[in-house]
């Protein structure tokens, strides 16, 4: 463990520390220059007697943070900040997270914990393939690796042939990547006769996208690595919010830095342990952009507050199922693309490159699943796939098996859905 004292705190001590830091964060926000402080002007931090009182404090949403663009939502004068990162901005004005020196140190701490969970030490060589730019990923891995004394190979995004060349020649033992990128590396490796088993690679730390257990197993089999699912977002301070360990019994979230809630996405009401809903995060140690009850839009559930087999005592949540915005509704059925992916990847003839195309045909929803093949699929397998999709979805969809390379490879996150229905 990177910080054994904090990572193994007893539950009672964790909650005591959280309550102290929640009050401190609320007081800090009330006295800050952030325009969000107006939300809390009638709330006295000392009136919060227990963590259960958190539900009486209003949520913070991404739309509110967008209204603060560029710096009205930042709690300190921008002169105190050392760097910034932004959300993607693909669905509107981007959110800027301006970070103080304290924030950068906190980021390095939680990322060092995450890399240690994945088994990395100062003996490792980490190839960082997320970009070093406005997106936070590359820098987060860099800061964590620095804290551990890991040899950093900062390749950044793209140039897959060069990634493979450096991986072999520089003795890379671990890679960091967005979850869809290993599929591209595997594809390029096969085209160029590259064998991952002739390298020192043993760990892949993947995040930024939803990825299924079936896709995980496929990556591990193809690359000969152990994968770890890391989560985080720009608004809460970047990648490193949590990671799953070798026990694979949920994602550990660092509760000395964050409070986790699960709420009903529609009503906002808190949900009990084990019930799936929207992940809500309160930051406890951030200075530039402290957030209380931030609605992440990610769907998950709390698995356990009990100590894990790895010895860590912090809460474990399920792997992210998708975002509220990702949920599709076709013919009255709600589902996530990752659930379709999990079915497709049970078939060895199919690749992880797929798209769901949804259209209105004669006034009714129609969905076509386009998926690339790695080899010919038998008619028997195709019929079984159709039945399995129907059993899950409750409606028949069209399936198009297409040759390798048909679906465009795009930089960054994979585009899984094309919804061509007219928005009402």
N, C-alpha and C positions, 0 to 999 in steps of 0.2 A: 504493500500500500504506500501511496505517496505521503499521506497524512493520517497515519493510523489512529491518532487520538480523536480527530474529528470524524473520520469515516466509520468508527466503531462506537460512537457515543450511544449510551442507552437511550431508549425512546423517551423517557421522562426528561432527560437532559436536552435532547434535541428540541422538544416542544417548549421547554423553558427558555432556551436560547432563541427560538423562533419568535416567541411572544415578546421578549426584550427587543429583538431587532425589528419586529413589526412596529412597535410603538416608536422606536427611534426613527425608522423610515418615514412614518406618517408625520412626525414632528419636523423632520428634515424637509419633507415636501411642502408642508404648510409654511415653512420659513424660506422657501426657495424662490427663484425667479420664474419657475415654470408656470405657464398659464393653467396647468392642471390643478394648481393648489386651491383654486376656487371650489373644486368639488369637495374639499375636506375642511372648509372654513368653520363648519358647525360641529366637527368631530374632534373631541378631546382624546388624544392618545391614551391618557390614563383611564378613560372609560372602557377601554378594551381590556376586559378582565381575563379572557381566555381566547384561544384560537377559534373557538366556535363563534365568537363575535365578529369574525371576519366577514361573515355573510351579510352583515348589516352595512358594510362599506360598499359604495357603488363600484361597478366594473369600470375598467379602462378598455377602450376599443381601438382598433387600428385606425378607424376613421377619425377619432379624436387626435391621434398622433399625426395624421396627415394634415389636419387643420393647423398644427403647430409648425408646419414646414416654413423656413428651414430649422429655426432654433427656438421657437417660442415654447416648446415642450421640454427643453433642456433645463435642468435644475440649477446649473451654475453658469457664470459668465463664460462665454466660449473661449476666452483667453486662458482659462484654467484647463481646457481640454487639449489633449495631445494628438488625437486622431479621430476619424469618424468612419462609419460604414453605413450602408443603406440597405433597405429591403429592395427586392427586385424592381418594384414599381410597375410590374406587368399588369396590375389591375387598377392602377391609379397613381396618384402622387406618391413617390417613395417616402419611406420613413427614415429619417437620419437618427442614428445613435452616435452622439458625440461622447467620447470617452476620456475620462481623467486618467492621470497616472495610476491612481488607485484602482480604477476599473480595469486597466490593462494588467495590473498585478493580479487582480481577482480572476481575470480571464486565464492568465497563465497558470494559476493555481488549479482551477477546475479542469483545465485541459491536461495538465500534468497528471491529475488523478485519473482522467479518462484513459490516457495513454498507458498508465500503469495497470489499469484494469485489463487492458488488451495485452498485457504481458511484456510491454516495452521497457527497456532499461537503457543505460548509457552505452551499452554494447551494440545497440541497434542502429540501423541506417533507415531513416524514414523518407520515403519519396512522396512529396506533397503535390498531388495533381489538381486540387481545386485552385481557382485563379487567385492571384494576389492583386486585388483591386477593390472596387466598392463592395463586392461580395465578401463576406467576412471569413469564409472558410479557410483559405490559405494561411492567413495570419494567425487564426486561432490555433491551428496545428503547429505553426512555427513557434508561437509563444510557449505552448505546452512542452514541445520538444526541447526548447532552450532550457527550460527549468530542469529537465531530466538529464541534460548533457548529451542528448541524442545527436548523431550526425545527420544533418538536414540536407536533403536533395530537393531544392525548391523548383521543380520543373514547371509548376503551374499547369494550366489546362491545355488539352489538345496535343498534337504532334505524337500520335500514338506509336509510330515506329521508333521515334527517338526515346519515348518513354520506355519501350521494351529494351532498346539498346543500352540505355543507362542503367536500367534495372539489373541487367546481367553484368555489365562491365564494372559498375560501382558497388556491386554486392548488396543491393537493396534487400532489407529483411522485412519491411512493412510498407504498405502504401496507404495513403488517405485519398478518398475519392468520393464524388457524388455517386449515389447507389447504382445508377444506370451505366456508369463508365466502364466497369469491368466487362460488360457485354461487348463493348467496342474493342477493348484490349484483347479479349479472347478471340474475337473475329480477326483482328489484324495479326495476332499470333499464328493462327491457323493458316492464313494466307501467306505468311512469310516463313513458315516452318520453325517458328519459335516455340520452345518447350519450357513452360514455367518450372518444371521439375528439375531443370538444369540450372536454376538460379537459387539464391538463398532466401527467396520470398517465403514467408510463413504466416503473415498477418495482413488482413485487409480491413481497414476501419472505414465504414461507409455510412453516408447519411444524406441529408438535404432532400430526399425523396422517399416516398413510401415504397417498400419492396417486400415481397412475400417470402414466406418460409421456403417455398419451392424454388424461387429464384436464388435464395441464399444457398440452398443445397447444391444447386447447379454451379454457382460460382466456386464453391469449395471443391467440388469434384473436378471442375475444369482447370482451376489454378493451383490446387493442392495447398490451400490456405485455410486458416481459421478466420471467420469474419466476425466483426463486432458492429453493432448498430448504434451509432452515435446521433444524438439529437441536439437541437438548439435553434435559435432564431435571432436575427439581428436585434429585434426589439428588447429581448431579455439579456442581451450581452454577447450574442454569438454562439457558435458551436461549442458544445461542452456542458450544456444543461444536464445531460445524463448519458449513460451508455449501458449496454447490457454486458454481463460478465460471462465467464466460461460456464457457469451453472445454467445459463439460458433460462432463467426464471423471472425475467422482467428487466426493465431498464431502471438502473439506479439513478435517482435525481438527488443532487447534493442539497440536502435540506438545511444545512447551516447557511446556505446562500439563497434558497428559494422555498416558498410554501406552495404546495400542490393542492389544487382542488379539482374535482370533476363535477360539472354542472350539466343540467339539461340544456341542449343547444337552443331550444325554443323558449323555455320559460326562465332559464337562468337559475333555477332552483338547484341547490347542492344535491348530489346523488351519493348513495352509500357505496362503500367499498365493493368492488366486483361488478358494479353496473356501469355500462359504457356510456360515455358522454363527452363533453368538450373539456379539454385541458385548460385550466386557468392557473396562471403563474403570478405570484407576488415576489418581487426581488427584495432581498434583505440587505445587500451589501453594495449595491450600485450607486454611483454618485452622479454621473452625467444624466442618465435616464432611469431614475428609480420608478418602478411601476407597481401599483397595487391592484390586484385582481385583473390582470391582463388576459383578455379572451384570445387565446391563440388560434382558435378554429380547428385545432387538431383533435381527432377523435381517438380516445383510448379509455382505459379504466385502471383503477388502482388494484394491483394484484395482492400486495401484502405490505404491512408495516413491520412484519417480523424480521429478525436477522436472516440474511441470506446464507447459503452454504459457503459463500466466499468469505464470510465473516463481517461484511459490511451491514450496517443497521439502518441505512436510509431507505425511504419508501421506494417500492418498485412498481412501475406502471407497465402496462402491456405495450408491445410494439405499436407504433402509430398505424392506425388502420387507414387513415386518409384525413382530408380536411373537410369541414362542413361544406365548403365550396366545391369539393371534388365529388360529393355524392351525386350520383345520377338518378334520375327518375324516368323510367321508360315503361310505358304501358301500366303505369301506376305502381311499379316496383322500384324500391330504393336499393341501390347497391354502390359499391366502390370499384373502380377499375382494378385495384389490387386483388379483389376477390375473383375476378375473371382471370387475371394473370395466374393465380394459384392453380386454377383448373387447367389452363393451357400448358403450364410447365410440368404437369404430370406426364405429358406425352413427349418422349425422347426425340421424336421426329420434328418437334416444333422448337423454334428459337424464342428468346425473350423479346424479340422485336415484334410488337403487335400494336394495332390501333383499333379503337372502337368508333365507328362512324354511325351517327344517329341522324335520321332524316324523317321528314313527314311525307308519307306516300299515301295519296288518296285520303288525306285527313287523319291518318293513323301513324303512330310512331313505328319506325322500323330501325333495327340495329344490325349492322354488319360487323362481324369480327374479322379483321384482316390480320393474318399472322404468317410470318415467314417460316419456311421449313428448312431444316438442316439436312434432311433426307426425305425420301418419299414416305408418305403416310398411307397405310393400308385402308381400304374401304371400311373394314371392320373397326379400325381405330377411329376413323372419322365418324362413323355412326355412333360409337360409344361417346365420343366427344360431344356430339350434338345432344345426346341424351343427358349427359352430365350437365351441360350448360342449361338445358331445359329444366332439369330437376332443381337447379339452383335459382334460375331466374323466374321460372314459372311462365315463360313465353318462348316461342321459337325465334331464333335469330339466324341471319345468314352467316355462313362461314366461308371465307375466301382464304385458301392456302396458296401463298405466293412464293416465288423463288427468292432466295437469299439476295439481299441488296435492294429489294423493291421499295422498302420503307426508307425514307430519307434519314440519314444520320445527321442530327443537328447538334451544334455545340451546346453545352449546358444540359439542363434537365430535359428528359425525354418527353415528347408530346404524345400522350396516349389517347386523347379523346378529340374527335372532331364532331361537335354538335351543330348540325346544320339546320336545326329547327328554328323557325322564326320566333323571336322573343316577343311575348305579348306585352 
